[in-house]
Amino acid sequence: MSDLKARFEQAVAESKQLPAKPDNMTLLKIYSLFKQATVGDVQGDRPGMTDFVNRAKWDAWKDLKGKSSEEAMQSYIDLIESLKNK
């Protein structure tokens, strides 16, 4: 397993033990970076207008379209590190 993948998996574990719950925008960023890193570009149809939460998640993920898995992993690691130190 690559060093980046190992650090990413460590950051995923650490994301569940943050000292404080991140705000909603940060949670969307965490979600979208995780999905981009593990799945790739957004898939499926955009959720309907009344499905606010899933629509916001889909939109956040779509904003990362074209970002490589490695870039998304590094961004995820950096974000979790910054949240651990707050």
N, CA, C and O atoms as a Maestro MAE file, in Angstrom:
{
 s_m_m2io_version
 :::
 2.0.0
}

f_m_ct {
 s_m_title
 :::
 protein
 m_atom[344] {
  # First column is atom index #
  i_m_mmod_type
  r_m_x_coord
  r_m_y_coord
  r_m_z_coord
  i_m_residue_number
  s_m_chain_name
  s_m_pdb_residue_name
  s_m_pdb_atom_name
  i_m_atomic_number
  :::
  1 25 0.846 -1.184 0.000 1 A "MET " " N  " 7
  2 3 0.000 0.000 0.000 1 A "MET " " CA " 6
  3 2 0.887 1.242 0.000 1 A "MET " " C  " 6
  4 15 1.887 1.309 0.715 1 A "MET " " O  " 8
  5 25 0.507 2.213 -0.806 2 A "SER " " N  " 7
  6 3 1.309 3.426 -0.910 2 A "SER " " CA " 6
  7 2 1.239 4.238 0.380 2 A "SER " " C  " 6
  8 15 0.308 4.102 1.175 2 A "SER " " O  " 8
  9 25 2.250 5.085 0.564 3 A "ASP " " N  " 7
  10 3 2.288 5.945 1.740 3 A "ASP " " CA " 6
  11 2 1.087 6.885 1.766 3 A "ASP " " C  " 6
  12 15 0.496 7.108 2.822 3 A "ASP " " O  " 8
  13 25 0.723 7.436 0.611 4 A "LEU " " N  " 7
  14 3 -0.417 8.344 0.533 4 A "LEU " " CA " 6
  15 2 -1.699 7.635 0.950 4 A "LEU " " C  " 6
  16 15 -2.491 8.179 1.720 4 A "LEU " " O  " 8
  17 25 -1.905 6.426 0.445 5 A "LYS " " N  " 7
  18 3 -3.108 5.652 0.787 5 A "LYS " " CA " 6
  19 2 -3.146 5.360 2.283 5 A "LYS " " C  " 6
  20 15 -4.205 5.447 2.905 5 A "LYS " " O  " 8
  21 25 -2.003 5.016 2.863 6 A "ALA " " N  " 7
  22 3 -1.941 4.735 4.301 6 A "ALA " " CA " 6
  23 2 -2.258 5.997 5.111 6 A "ALA " " C  " 6
  24 15 -2.980 5.936 6.107 6 A "ALA " " O  " 8
  25 25 -1.713 7.140 4.678 7 A "ARG " " N  " 7
  26 3 -1.985 8.395 5.382 7 A "ARG " " CA " 6
  27 2 -3.451 8.793 5.226 7 A "ARG " " C  " 6
  28 15 -4.051 9.340 6.151 7 A "ARG " " O  " 8
  29 25 -4.026 8.518 4.052 8 A "PHE " " N  " 7
  30 3 -5.439 8.803 3.815 8 A "PHE " " CA " 6
  31 2 -6.313 7.968 4.753 8 A "PHE " " C  " 6
  32 15 -7.230 8.492 5.385 8 A "PHE " " O  " 8
  33 25 -6.028 6.683 4.836 9 A "GLU " " N  " 7
  34 3 -6.812 5.801 5.704 9 A "GLU " " CA " 6
  35 2 -6.685 6.224 7.170 9 A "GLU " " C  " 6
  36 15 -7.649 6.134 7.930 9 A "GLU " " O  " 8
  37 25 -5.500 6.681 7.561 10 A "GLN " " N  " 7
  38 3 -5.296 7.192 8.917 10 A "GLN " " CA " 6
  39 2 -6.150 8.446 9.135 10 A "GLN " " C  " 6
  40 15 -6.774 8.600 10.185 10 A "GLN " " O  " 8
  41 25 -6.173 9.329 8.153 11 A "ALA " " N  " 7
  42 3 -6.973 10.555 8.255 11 A "ALA " " CA " 6
  43 2 -8.467 10.235 8.338 11 A "ALA " " C  " 6
  44 15 -9.207 10.904 9.058 11 A "ALA " " O  " 8
  45 25 -8.909 9.215 7.603 12 A "VAL " " N  " 7
  46 3 -10.316 8.805 7.667 12 A "VAL " " CA " 6
  47 2 -10.646 8.357 9.094 12 A "VAL " " C  " 6
  48 15 -11.686 8.729 9.638 12 A "VAL " " O  " 8
  49 25 -9.778 7.573 9.684 13 A "ALA " " N  " 7
  50 3 -9.992 7.125 11.065 13 A "ALA " " CA " 6
  51 2 -9.993 8.321 12.018 13 A "ALA " " C  " 6
  52 15 -10.823 8.400 12.924 13 A "ALA " " O  " 8
  53 25 -9.071 9.236 11.811 14 A "GLU " " N  " 7
  54 3 -8.975 10.416 12.682 14 A "GLU " " CA " 6
  55 2 -10.161 11.354 12.507 14 A "GLU " " C  " 6
  56 15 -10.508 12.086 13.434 14 A "GLU " " O  " 8
  57 25 -10.782 11.345 11.344 15 A "SER " " N  " 7
  58 3 -11.928 12.233 11.099 15 A "SER " " CA " 6
  59 2 -13.101 11.898 12.013 15 A "SER " " C  " 6
  60 15 -13.961 12.742 12.263 15 A "SER " " O  " 8
  61 25 -13.132 10.678 12.505 16 A "LYS " " N  " 7
  62 3 -14.213 10.248 13.389 16 A "LYS " " CA " 6
  63 2 -13.941 10.629 14.840 16 A "LYS " " C  " 6
  64 15 -14.796 10.439 15.705 16 A "LYS " " O  " 8
  65 25 -12.744 11.169 15.108 17 A "GLN " " N  " 7
  66 3 -12.364 11.495 16.480 17 A "GLN " " CA " 6
  67 2 -11.913 12.954 16.613 17 A "GLN " " C  " 6
  68 15 -11.063 13.269 17.445 17 A "GLN " " O  " 8
  69 25 -12.468 13.820 15.814 18 A "LEU " " N  " 7
  70 3 -12.095 15.235 15.879 18 A "LEU " " CA " 6
  71 2 -12.554 15.835 17.206 18 A "LEU " " C  " 6
  72 15 -13.567 15.414 17.764 18 A "LEU " " O  " 8
  73 25 -11.805 16.820 17.711 19 A "PRO " " N  " 7
  74 3 -12.164 17.416 18.993 19 A "PRO " " CA " 6
  75 2 -13.520 18.127 18.990 19 A "PRO " " C  " 6
  76 15 -14.195 18.180 20.018 19 A "PRO " " O  " 8
  77 25 -13.919 18.673 17.839 20 A "ALA " " N  " 7
  78 3 -15.217 19.342 17.729 20 A "ALA " " CA " 6
  79 2 -15.846 18.978 16.391 20 A "ALA " " C  " 6
  80 15 -15.147 18.742 15.404 20 A "ALA " " O  " 8
  81 25 -17.179 18.935 16.372 21 A "LYS " " N  " 7
  82 3 -17.874 18.628 15.113 21 A "LYS " " CA " 6
  83 2 -17.714 19.809 14.164 21 A "LYS " " C  " 6
  84 15 -18.027 20.942 14.529 21 A "LYS " " O  " 8
  85 25 -17.232 19.558 12.953 22 A "PRO " " N  " 7
  86 3 -17.074 20.637 11.965 22 A "PRO " " CA " 6
  87 2 -18.433 21.210 11.548 22 A "PRO " " C  " 6
  88 15 -19.468 20.558 11.690 22 A "PRO " " O  " 8
  89 25 -18.405 22.441 11.031 23 A "ASP " " N  " 7
  90 3 -19.636 23.047 10.522 23 A "ASP " " CA " 6
  91 2 -20.075 22.312 9.246 23 A "ASP " " C  " 6
  92 15 -19.331 21.507 8.687 23 A "ASP " " O  " 8
  93 25 -21.284 22.608 8.811 24 A "ASN " " N  " 7
  94 3 -21.861 21.884 7.669 24 A "ASN " " CA " 6
  95 2 -21.053 22.023 6.387 24 A "ASN " " C  " 6
  96 15 -20.916 21.055 5.638 24 A "ASN " " O  " 8
  97 25 -20.517 23.206 6.123 25 A "MET " " N  " 7
  98 3 -19.723 23.395 4.900 25 A "MET " " CA " 6
  99 2 -18.455 22.543 4.947 25 A "MET " " C  " 6
  100 15 -18.046 21.979 3.932 25 A "MET " " O  " 8
  101 25 -17.841 22.452 6.111 26 A "THR " " N  " 7
  102 3 -16.640 21.628 6.254 26 A "THR " " CA " 6
  103 2 -16.994 20.155 6.131 26 A "THR " " C  " 6
  104 15 -16.246 19.384 5.529 26 A "THR " " O  " 8
  105 25 -18.121 19.762 6.693 27 A "LEU " " N  " 7
  106 3 -18.567 18.369 6.555 27 A "LEU " " CA " 6
  107 2 -18.798 18.018 5.083 27 A "LEU " " C  " 6
  108 15 -18.463 16.914 4.653 27 A "LEU " " O  " 8
  109 25 -19.364 18.940 4.310 28 A "LEU " " N  " 7
  110 3 -19.557 18.709 2.876 28 A "LEU " " CA " 6
  111 2 -18.213 18.551 2.171 28 A "LEU " " C  " 6
  112 15 -18.071 17.713 1.280 28 A "LEU " " O  " 8
  113 25 -17.231 19.350 2.567 29 A "LYS " " N  " 7
  114 3 -15.894 19.270 1.974 29 A "LYS " " CA " 6
  115 2 -15.262 17.917 2.289 29 A "LYS " " C  " 6
  116 15 -14.675 17.281 1.414 29 A "LYS " " O  " 8
  117 25 -15.384 17.481 3.544 30 A "ILE " " N  " 7
  118 3 -14.850 16.173 3.946 30 A "ILE " " CA " 6
  119 2 -15.504 15.076 3.108 30 A "ILE " " C  " 6
  120 15 -14.818 14.212 2.563 30 A "ILE " " O  " 8
  121 25 -16.836 15.117 3.010 31 A "TYR " " N  " 7
  122 3 -17.581 14.117 2.244 31 A "TYR " " CA " 6
  123 2 -17.140 14.100 0.786 31 A "TYR " " C  " 6
  124 15 -16.840 13.042 0.233 31 A "TYR " " O  " 8
  125 25 -17.101 15.282 0.167 32 A "SER " " N  " 7
  126 3 -16.807 15.336 -1.266 32 A "SER " " CA " 6
  127 2 -15.370 14.893 -1.558 32 A "SER " " C  " 6
  128 15 -15.124 14.209 -2.552 32 A "SER " " O  " 8
  129 25 -14.441 15.269 -0.715 33 A "LEU " " N  " 7
  130 3 -13.048 14.827 -0.925 33 A "LEU " " CA " 6
  131 2 -12.930 13.316 -0.759 33 A "LEU " " C  " 6
  132 15 -12.206 12.660 -1.508 33 A "LEU " " O  " 8
  133 25 -13.644 12.764 0.225 34 A "PHE " " N  " 7
  134 3 -13.621 11.313 0.424 34 A "PHE " " CA " 6
  135 2 -14.173 10.597 -0.803 34 A "PHE " " C  " 6
  136 15 -13.574 9.640 -1.293 34 A "PHE " " O  " 8
  137 25 -15.317 11.065 -1.294 35 A "LYS " " N  " 7
  138 3 -15.924 10.427 -2.464 35 A "LYS " " CA " 6
  139 2 -15.027 10.543 -3.696 35 A "LYS " " C  " 6
  140 15 -14.873 9.579 -4.445 35 A "LYS " " O  " 8
  141 25 -14.437 11.716 -3.905 36 A "GLN " " N  " 7
  142 3 -13.559 11.910 -5.064 36 A "GLN " " CA " 6
  143 2 -12.338 11.001 -4.954 36 A "GLN " " C  " 6
  144 15 -11.885 10.439 -5.952 36 A "GLN " " O  " 8
  145 25 -11.809 10.858 -3.747 37 A "ALA " " N  " 7
  146 3 -10.617 10.025 -3.533 37 A "ALA " " CA " 6
  147 2 -10.916 8.545 -3.712 37 A "ALA " " C  " 6
  148 15 -10.073 7.801 -4.214 37 A "ALA " " O  " 8
  149 25 -12.104 8.108 -3.307 38 A "THR " " N  " 7
  150 3 -12.397 6.673 -3.306 38 A "THR " " CA " 6
  151 2 -13.207 6.197 -4.509 38 A "THR " " C  " 6
  152 15 -13.116 5.030 -4.889 38 A "THR " " O  " 8
  153 25 -14.009 7.100 -5.120 39 A "VAL " " N  " 7
  154 3 -14.881 6.702 -6.233 39 A "VAL " " CA " 6
  155 2 -14.455 7.356 -7.542 39 A "VAL " " C  " 6
  156 15 -14.514 6.736 -8.604 39 A "VAL " " O  " 8
  157 25 -14.029 8.604 -7.461 40 A "GLY " " N  " 7
  158 3 -13.705 9.365 -8.666 40 A "GLY " " CA " 6
  159 2 -14.780 10.406 -8.907 40 A "GLY " " C  " 6
  160 15 -15.459 10.830 -7.971 40 A "GLY " " O  " 8
  161 25 -14.940 10.820 -10.154 41 A "ASP " " N  " 7
  162 3 -15.920 11.853 -10.483 41 A "ASP " " CA " 6
  163 2 -17.331 11.426 -10.098 41 A "ASP " " C  " 6
  164 15 -17.663 10.241 -10.065 41 A "ASP " " O  " 8
  165 25 -18.151 12.440 -9.809 42 A "VAL " " N  " 7
  166 3 -19.525 12.218 -9.364 42 A "VAL " " CA " 6
  167 2 -20.265 11.283 -10.314 42 A "VAL " " C  " 6
  168 15 -20.062 11.302 -11.528 42 A "VAL " " O  " 8
  169 25 -21.135 10.460 -9.716 43 A "GLN " " N  " 7
  170 3 -21.903 9.495 -10.501 43 A "GLN " " CA " 6
  171 2 -23.376 9.635 -10.164 43 A "GLN " " C  " 6
  172 15 -23.735 10.145 -9.102 43 A "GLN " " O  " 8
  173 25 -24.211 9.188 -11.055 44 A "GLY " " N  " 7
  174 3 -25.648 9.204 -10.819 44 A "GLY " " CA " 6
  175 2 -26.266 10.548 -11.130 44 A "GLY " " C  " 6
  176 15 -25.579 11.513 -11.468 44 A "GLY " " O  " 8
  177 25 -27.579 10.585 -11.007 45 A "ASP " " N  " 7
  178 3 -28.336 11.802 -11.284 45 A "ASP " " CA " 6
  179 2 -28.356 12.702 -10.055 45 A "ASP " " C  " 6
  180 15 -28.292 12.234 -8.918 45 A "ASP " " O  " 8
  181 25 -28.445 13.988 -10.306 46 A "ARG " " N  " 7
  182 3 -28.532 14.962 -9.219 46 A "ARG " " CA " 6
  183 2 -29.863 14.764 -8.483 46 A "ARG " " C  " 6
  184 15 -30.916 14.701 -9.117 46 A "ARG " " O  " 8
  185 25 -29.819 14.665 -7.152 47 A "PRO " " N  " 7
  186 3 -31.063 14.500 -6.388 47 A "PRO " " CA " 6
  187 2 -32.018 15.678 -6.602 47 A "PRO " " C  " 6
  188 15 -31.599 16.782 -6.951 47 A "PRO " " O  " 8
  189 25 -33.290 15.420 -6.387 48 A "GLY " " N  " 7
  190 3 -34.321 16.427 -6.604 48 A "GLY " " CA " 6
  191 2 -34.260 17.586 -5.629 48 A "GLY " " C  " 6
  192 15 -33.545 17.542 -4.628 48 A "GLY " " O  " 8
  193 25 -35.029 18.631 -5.941 49 A "MET " " N  " 7
  194 3 -35.044 19.874 -5.156 49 A "MET " " CA " 6
  195 2 -35.424 19.654 -3.696 49 A "MET " " C  " 6
  196 15 -34.948 20.379 -2.823 49 A "MET " " O  " 8
  197 25 -36.258 18.683 -3.422 50 A "THR " " N  " 7
  198 3 -36.717 18.486 -2.044 50 A "THR " " CA " 6
  199 2 -35.760 17.641 -1.214 50 A "THR " " C  " 6
  200 15 -35.946 17.522 -0.003 50 A "THR " " O  " 8
  201 25 -34.751 17.058 -1.827 51 A "ASP " " N  " 7
  202 3 -33.755 16.241 -1.111 51 A "ASP " " CA " 6
  203 2 -32.527 17.118 -0.846 51 A "ASP " " C  " 6
  204 15 -31.474 16.938 -1.458 51 A "ASP " " O  " 8
  205 25 -32.687 18.066 0.075 52 A "PHE " " N  " 7
  206 3 -31.675 19.100 0.309 52 A "PHE " " CA " 6
  207 2 -30.306 18.547 0.664 52 A "PHE " " C  " 6
  208 15 -29.298 18.981 0.107 52 A "PHE " " O  " 8
  209 25 -30.260 17.599 1.581 53 A "VAL " " N  " 7
  210 3 -28.977 17.084 2.069 53 A "VAL " " CA " 6
  211 2 -28.221 16.361 0.963 53 A "VAL " " C  " 6
  212 15 -27.056 16.659 0.699 53 A "VAL " " O  " 8
  213 25 -28.883 15.416 0.321 54 A "ASN " " N  " 7
  214 3 -28.200 14.650 -0.725 54 A "ASN " " CA " 6
  215 2 -27.870 15.508 -1.942 54 A "ASN " " C  " 6
  216 15 -26.881 15.260 -2.631 54 A "ASN " " O  " 8
  217 25 -28.693 16.508 -2.203 55 A "ARG " " N  " 7
  218 3 -28.415 17.428 -3.310 55 A "ARG " " CA " 6
  219 2 -27.151 18.239 -3.000 55 A "ARG " " C  " 6
  220 15 -26.308 18.428 -3.877 55 A "ARG " " O  " 8
  221 25 -27.015 18.715 -1.768 56 A "ALA " " N  " 7
  222 3 -25.823 19.471 -1.366 56 A "ALA " " CA " 6
  223 2 -24.577 18.593 -1.444 56 A "ALA " " C  " 6
  224 15 -23.521 19.047 -1.886 56 A "ALA " " O  " 8
  225 25 -24.696 17.346 -1.018 57 A "LYS " " N  " 7
  226 3 -23.567 16.413 -1.096 57 A "LYS " " CA " 6
  227 2 -23.158 16.181 -2.552 57 A "LYS " " C  " 6
  228 15 -21.974 16.218 -2.886 57 A "LYS " " O  " 8
  229 25 -24.147 15.943 -3.410 58 A "TRP " " N  " 7
  230 3 -23.883 15.687 -4.827 58 A "TRP " " CA " 6
  231 2 -23.208 16.891 -5.466 58 A "TRP " " C  " 6
  232 15 -22.243 16.745 -6.217 58 A "TRP " " O  " 8
  233 25 -23.724 18.098 -5.160 59 A "ASP " " N  " 7
  234 3 -23.157 19.328 -5.730 59 A "ASP " " CA " 6
  235 2 -21.706 19.534 -5.271 59 A "ASP " " C  " 6
  236 15 -20.848 19.914 -6.068 59 A "ASP " " O  " 8
  237 25 -21.442 19.283 -3.995 60 A "ALA " " N  " 7
  238 3 -20.080 19.448 -3.469 60 A "ALA " " CA " 6
  239 2 -19.127 18.470 -4.153 60 A "ALA " " C  " 6
  240 15 -17.992 18.819 -4.478 60 A "ALA " " O  " 8
  241 25 -19.597 17.250 -4.366 61 A "TRP " " N  " 7
  242 3 -18.775 16.238 -5.031 61 A "TRP " " CA " 6
  243 2 -18.547 16.627 -6.486 61 A "TRP " " C  " 6
  244 15 -17.440 16.479 -7.003 61 A "TRP " " O  " 8
  245 25 -19.601 17.131 -7.157 62 A "LYS " " N  " 7
  246 3 -19.490 17.521 -8.568 62 A "LYS " " CA " 6
  247 2 -18.461 18.638 -8.750 62 A "LYS " " C  " 6
  248 15 -17.776 18.699 -9.772 62 A "LYS " " O  " 8
  249 25 -18.358 19.518 -7.753 63 A "ASP " " N  " 7
  250 3 -17.395 20.624 -7.825 63 A "ASP " " CA " 6
  251 2 -15.946 20.131 -7.912 63 A "ASP " " C  " 6
  252 15 -15.059 20.884 -8.315 63 A "ASP " " O  " 8
  253 25 -15.705 18.880 -7.538 64 A "LEU " " N  " 7
  254 3 -14.347 18.316 -7.577 64 A "LEU " " CA " 6
  255 2 -14.082 17.518 -8.849 64 A "LEU " " C  " 6
  256 15 -13.032 16.888 -8.974 64 A "LEU " " O  " 8
  257 25 -15.012 17.535 -9.786 65 A "LYS " " N  " 7
  258 3 -14.867 16.761 -11.026 65 A "LYS " " CA " 6
  259 2 -13.522 17.063 -11.688 65 A "LYS " " C  " 6
  260 15 -13.145 18.222 -11.861 65 A "LYS " " O  " 8
  261 25 -12.817 16.007 -12.050 66 A "GLY " " N  " 7
  262 3 -11.529 16.149 -12.720 66 A "GLY " " CA " 6
  263 2 -10.344 16.102 -11.769 66 A "GLY " " C  " 6
  264 15 -9.207 15.940 -12.214 66 A "GLY " " O  " 8
  265 25 -10.585 16.240 -10.473 67 A "LYS " " N  " 7
  266 3 -9.493 16.175 -9.495 67 A "LYS " " CA " 6
  267 2 -9.081 14.706 -9.355 67 A "LYS " " C  " 6
  268 15 -9.937 13.832 -9.219 67 A "LYS " " O  " 8
  269 25 -7.799 14.440 -9.388 68 A "SER " " N  " 7
  270 3 -7.339 13.053 -9.307 68 A "SER " " CA " 6
  271 2 -7.566 12.486 -7.913 68 A "SER " " C  " 6
  272 15 -7.710 13.222 -6.937 68 A "SER " " O  " 8
  273 25 -7.594 11.171 -7.846 69 A "SER " " N  " 7
  274 3 -7.751 10.485 -6.568 69 A "SER " " CA " 6
  275 2 -6.642 10.886 -5.600 69 A "SER " " C  " 6
  276 15 -6.894 11.107 -4.415 69 A "SER " " O  " 8
  277 25 -5.415 10.978 -6.109 70 A "GLU " " N  " 7
  278 3 -4.276 11.330 -5.260 70 A "GLU " " CA " 6
  279 2 -4.397 12.757 -4.731 70 A "GLU " " C  " 6
  280 15 -4.104 13.018 -3.564 70 A "GLU " " O  " 8
  281 25 -4.830 13.685 -5.595 71 A "GLU " " N  " 7
  282 3 -5.020 15.070 -5.159 71 A "GLU " " CA " 6
  283 2 -6.110 15.152 -4.090 71 A "GLU " " C  " 6
  284 15 -5.967 15.868 -3.099 71 A "GLU " " O  " 8
  285 25 -7.186 14.420 -4.299 72 A "ALA " " N  " 7
  286 3 -8.290 14.426 -3.335 72 A "ALA " " CA " 6
  287 2 -7.847 13.821 -2.003 72 A "ALA " " C  " 6
  288 15 -8.210 14.324 -0.940 72 A "ALA " " O  " 8
  289 25 -7.062 12.743 -2.061 73 A "MET " " N  " 7
  290 3 -6.550 12.140 -0.825 73 A "MET " " CA " 6
  291 2 -5.693 13.141 -0.056 73 A "MET " " C  " 6
  292 15 -5.845 13.291 1.156 73 A "MET " " O  " 8
  293 25 -4.791 13.825 -0.761 74 A "GLN " " N  " 7
  294 3 -3.911 14.781 -0.086 74 A "GLN " " CA " 6
  295 2 -4.714 15.944 0.489 74 A "GLN " " C  " 6
  296 15 -4.429 16.397 1.598 74 A "GLN " " O  " 8
  297 25 -5.695 16.427 -0.233 75 A "SER " " N  " 7
  298 3 -6.539 17.515 0.267 75 A "SER " " CA " 6
  299 2 -7.323 17.069 1.496 75 A "SER " " C  " 6
  300 15 -7.485 17.836 2.444 75 A "SER " " O  " 8
  301 25 -7.809 15.829 1.479 76 A "TYR " " N  " 7
  302 3 -8.538 15.272 2.618 76 A "TYR " " CA " 6
  303 2 -7.626 15.207 3.837 76 A "TYR " " C  " 6
  304 15 -8.011 15.623 4.930 76 A "TYR " " O  " 8
  305 25 -6.421 14.687 3.647 77 A "ILE " " N  " 7
  306 3 -5.441 14.584 4.738 77 A "ILE " " CA " 6
  307 2 -5.160 15.965 5.313 77 A "ILE " " C  " 6
  308 15 -5.179 16.149 6.530 77 A "ILE " " O  " 8
  309 25 -4.900 16.936 4.444 78 A "ASP " " N  " 7
  310 3 -4.598 18.299 4.890 78 A "ASP " " CA " 6
  311 2 -5.762 18.895 5.674 78 A "ASP " " C  " 6
  312 15 -5.552 19.548 6.696 78 A "ASP " " O  " 8
  313 25 -6.977 18.677 5.203 79 A "LEU " " N  " 7
  314 3 -8.160 19.227 5.884 79 A "LEU " " CA " 6
  315 2 -8.334 18.617 7.274 79 A "LEU " " C  " 6
  316 15 -8.584 19.334 8.243 79 A "LEU " " O  " 8
  317 25 -8.203 17.305 7.369 80 A "ILE " " N  " 7
  318 3 -8.343 16.635 8.672 80 A "ILE " " CA " 6
  319 2 -7.244 17.098 9.631 80 A "ILE " " C  " 6
  320 15 -7.503 17.323 10.813 80 A "ILE " " O  " 8
  321 25 -6.029 17.237 9.125 81 A "GLU " " N  " 7
  322 3 -4.929 17.730 9.964 81 A "GLU " " CA " 6
  323 2 -5.245 19.115 10.505 81 A "GLU " " C  " 6
  324 15 -5.002 19.388 11.681 81 A "GLU " " O  " 8
  325 25 -5.785 19.996 9.662 82 A "SER " " N  " 7
  326 3 -6.097 21.354 10.113 82 A "SER " " CA " 6
  327 2 -7.218 21.346 11.163 82 A "SER " " C  " 6
  328 15 -7.225 22.180 12.068 82 A "SER " " O  " 8
  329 25 -8.155 20.415 11.042 83 A "LEU " " N  " 7
  330 3 -9.249 20.334 11.999 83 A "LEU " " CA " 6
  331 2 -8.807 19.720 13.331 83 A "LEU " " C  " 6
  332 15 -9.371 20.037 14.379 83 A "LEU " " O  " 8
  333 25 -7.807 18.851 13.292 84 A "LYS " " N  " 7
  334 3 -7.295 18.238 14.523 84 A "LYS " " CA " 6
  335 2 -6.618 19.273 15.405 84 A "LYS " " C  " 6
  336 15 -6.593 19.135 16.628 84 A "LYS " " O  " 8
  337 25 -6.072 20.304 14.788 85 A "ASN " " N  " 7
  338 3 -5.290 21.298 15.530 85 A "ASN " " CA " 6
  339 2 -6.120 22.498 15.970 85 A "ASN " " C  " 6
  340 15 -5.569 23.507 16.412 85 A "ASN " " O  " 8
  341 25 -7.436 22.394 15.850 86 A "LYS " " N  " 7
  342 3 -8.287 23.522 16.265 86 A "LYS " " CA " 6
  343 2 -8.707 23.361 17.698 86 A "LYS " " C  " 6
  344 15 -9.425 24.207 18.229 86 A "LYS " " O  " 8
  :::
 }
 m_bond[343] {
  # First column is bond index #
  i_m_from
  i_m_to
  i_m_order
  :::
  1 1 2 1
  2 2 3 1
  3 3 4 2
  4 3 5 1
  5 5 6 1
  6 6 7 1
  7 7 8 2
  8 7 9 1
  9 9 10 1
  10 10 11 1
  11 11 12 2
  12 11 13 1
  13 13 14 1
  14 14 15 1
  15 15 16 2
  16 15 17 1
  17 17 18 1
  18 18 19 1
  19 19 20 2
  20 19 21 1
  21 21 22 1
  22 22 23 1
  23 23 24 2
  24 23 25 1
  25 25 26 1
  26 26 27 1
  27 27 28 2
  28 27 29 1
  29 29 30 1
  30 30 31 1
  31 31 32 2
  32 31 33 1
  33 33 34 1
  34 34 35 1
  35 35 36 2
  36 35 37 1
  37 37 38 1
  38 38 39 1
  39 39 40 2
  40 39 41 1
  41 41 42 1
  42 42 43 1
  43 43 44 2
  44 43 45 1
  45 45 46 1
  46 46 47 1
  47 47 48 2
  48 47 49 1
  49 49 50 1
  50 50 51 1
  51 51 52 2
  52 51 53 1
  53 53 54 1
  54 54 55 1
  55 55 56 2
  56 55 57 1
  57 57 58 1
  58 58 59 1
  59 59 60 2
  60 59 61 1
  61 61 62 1
  62 62 63 1
  63 63 64 2
  64 63 65 1
  65 65 66 1
  66 66 67 1
  67 67 68 2
  68 67 69 1
  69 69 70 1
  70 70 71 1
  71 71 72 2
  72 71 73 1
  73 73 74 1
  74 74 75 1
  75 75 76 2
  76 75 77 1
  77 77 78 1
  78 78 79 1
  79 79 80 2
  80 79 81 1
  81 81 82 1
  82 82 83 1
  83 83 84 2
  84 83 85 1
  85 85 86 1
  86 86 87 1
  87 87 88 2
  88 87 89 1
  89 89 90 1
  90 90 91 1
  91 91 92 2
  92 91 93 1
  93 93 94 1
  94 94 95 1
  95 95 96 2
  96 95 97 1
  97 97 98 1
  98 98 99 1
  99 99 100 2
  100 99 101 1
  101 101 102 1
  102 102 103 1
  103 103 104 2
  104 103 105 1
  105 105 106 1
  106 106 107 1
  107 107 108 2
  108 107 109 1
  109 109 110 1
  110 110 111 1
  111 111 112 2
  112 111 113 1
  113 113 114 1
  114 114 115 1
  115 115 116 2
  116 115 117 1
  117 117 118 1
  118 118 119 1
  119 119 120 2
  120 119 121 1
  121 121 122 1
  122 122 123 1
  123 123 124 2
  124 123 125 1
  125 125 126 1
  126 126 127 1
  127 127 128 2
  128 127 129 1
  129 129 130 1
  130 130 131 1
  131 131 132 2
  132 131 133 1
  133 133 134 1
  134 134 135 1
  135 135 136 2
  136 135 137 1
  137 137 138 1
  138 138 139 1
  139 139 140 2
  140 139 141 1
  141 141 142 1
  142 142 143 1
  143 143 144 2
  144 143 145 1
  145 145 146 1
  146 146 147 1
  147 147 148 2
  148 147 149 1
  149 149 150 1
  150 150 151 1
  151 151 152 2
  152 151 153 1
  153 153 154 1
  154 154 155 1
  155 155 156 2
  156 155 157 1
  157 157 158 1
  158 158 159 1
  159 159 160 2
  160 159 161 1
  161 161 162 1
  162 162 163 1
  163 163 164 2
  164 163 165 1
  165 165 166 1
  166 166 167 1
  167 167 168 2
  168 167 169 1
  169 169 170 1
  170 170 171 1
  171 171 172 2
  172 171 173 1
  173 173 174 1
  174 174 175 1
  175 175 176 2
  176 175 177 1
  177 177 178 1
  178 178 179 1
  179 179 180 2
  180 179 181 1
  181 181 182 1
  182 182 183 1
  183 183 184 2
  184 183 185 1
  185 185 186 1
  186 186 187 1
  187 187 188 2
  188 187 189 1
  189 189 190 1
  190 190 191 1
  191 191 192 2
  192 191 193 1
  193 193 194 1
  194 194 195 1
  195 195 196 2
  196 195 197 1
  197 197 198 1
  198 198 199 1
  199 199 200 2
  200 199 201 1
  201 201 202 1
  202 202 203 1
  203 203 204 2
  204 203 205 1
  205 205 206 1
  206 206 207 1
  207 207 208 2
  208 207 209 1
  209 209 210 1
  210 210 211 1
  211 211 212 2
  212 211 213 1
  213 213 214 1
  214 214 215 1
  215 215 216 2
  216 215 217 1
  217 217 218 1
  218 218 219 1
  219 219 220 2
  220 219 221 1
  221 221 222 1
  222 222 223 1
  223 223 224 2
  224 223 225 1
  225 225 226 1
  226 226 227 1
  227 227 228 2
  228 227 229 1
  229 229 230 1
  230 230 231 1
  231 231 232 2
  232 231 233 1
  233 233 234 1
  234 234 235 1
  235 235 236 2
  236 235 237 1
  237 237 238 1
  238 238 239 1
  239 239 240 2
  240 239 241 1
  241 241 242 1
  242 242 243 1
  243 243 244 2
  244 243 245 1
  245 245 246 1
  246 246 247 1
  247 247 248 2
  248 247 249 1
  249 249 250 1
  250 250 251 1
  251 251 252 2
  252 251 253 1
  253 253 254 1
  254 254 255 1
  255 255 256 2
  256 255 257 1
  257 257 258 1
  258 258 259 1
  259 259 260 2
  260 259 261 1
  261 261 262 1
  262 262 263 1
  263 263 264 2
  264 263 265 1
  265 265 266 1
  266 266 267 1
  267 267 268 2
  268 267 269 1
  269 269 270 1
  270 270 271 1
  271 271 272 2
  272 271 273 1
  273 273 274 1
  274 274 275 1
  275 275 276 2
  276 275 277 1
  277 277 278 1
  278 278 279 1
  279 279 280 2
  280 279 281 1
  281 281 282 1
  282 282 283 1
  283 283 284 2
  284 283 285 1
  285 285 286 1
  286 286 287 1
  287 287 288 2
  288 287 289 1
  289 289 290 1
  290 290 291 1
  291 291 292 2
  292 291 293 1
  293 293 294 1
  294 294 295 1
  295 295 296 2
  296 295 297 1
  297 297 298 1
  298 298 299 1
  299 299 300 2
  300 299 301 1
  301 301 302 1
  302 302 303 1
  303 303 304 2
  304 303 305 1
  305 305 306 1
  306 306 307 1
  307 307 308 2
  308 307 309 1
  309 309 310 1
  310 310 311 1
  311 311 312 2
  312 311 313 1
  313 313 314 1
  314 314 315 1
  315 315 316 2
  316 315 317 1
  317 317 318 1
  318 318 319 1
  319 319 320 2
  320 319 321 1
  321 321 322 1
  322 322 323 1
  323 323 324 2
  324 323 325 1
  325 325 326 1
  326 326 327 1
  327 327 328 2
  328 327 329 1
  329 329 330 1
  330 330 331 1
  331 331 332 2
  332 331 333 1
  333 333 334 1
  334 334 335 1
  335 335 336 2
  336 335 337 1
  337 337 338 1
  338 338 339 1
  339 339 340 2
  340 339 341 1
  341 341 342 1
  342 342 343 1
  343 343 344 2
  :::
 }
}
